Amino acid sequence: MRFDILTIFPNIFDSYLKESIIKRAQKSKLIKIHIHDIRKFSKDKHKKVDDIPFGGGAGMVMTPQPLHDAIKHVQKTNKGPVIFLTPQGETLTQPKTEKLASKNRDLILLCGRYEGIDQRIRDTLVDREISIGSYVLTGGELPAMVMIDAISRLIPGVIGKEESHQQDSFSKSLKRKKEYPHYTRPATFKEMNVPDVLLSGHHKKIEDWRKSKLK
Ligand code: ADE
């Protein structure tokens, strides 16, 4: 699965996507991530990518020309939907990440900054708008990384054993509920004991206890 990210802050992605599971997934070619600097597509002599809003008001708006050209450029190689990350979009949920992972379609992730992007781009080039929660961030870069992380870990082979996401919070097998508590060794830590049932070796009882702890 290929992700193309459009951003005016490409360096933001240097850390997170180059570590741990997402790094390994790229190395083993299970996912590909390409980052594109929107500013490079600006035809303005100062490489401007924003301007004041028509009608007045606070904040700047991302201008349509660099966005248009950047999207068109990426669409030459990525045939998937253009997803704009915005607090005004539909909220991302586990069933939605599962659907995106199982479709295995490439995605173009468009990160906005400032007050937003020119509406004409949303009207003509954006296929879907996604929010990662009801709060406002400084831009779509973190939400793009959240999406890549949540989708990638569901692609077969990205996480070691298949089971390790079968029992995830919000998964179908946990009836979309939040996961049960986990304990590891030692059995006693600072006078706090692990529940007896987990040490019993009685699989049915353990399963029942875990079910009773779902929220
Ligand atoms: N951009 C700013 N805030 C956001 C959010 N909550 N979700 C997606 N994109 C955003």
Residues whose N, C-alpha, C, O or C-beta is under 5 A from the ligand:
A	BS01	ADE	L85 T86 P87 I130 S131 I132 G133 Y135 V136 L137 T138 G139 G140 P143
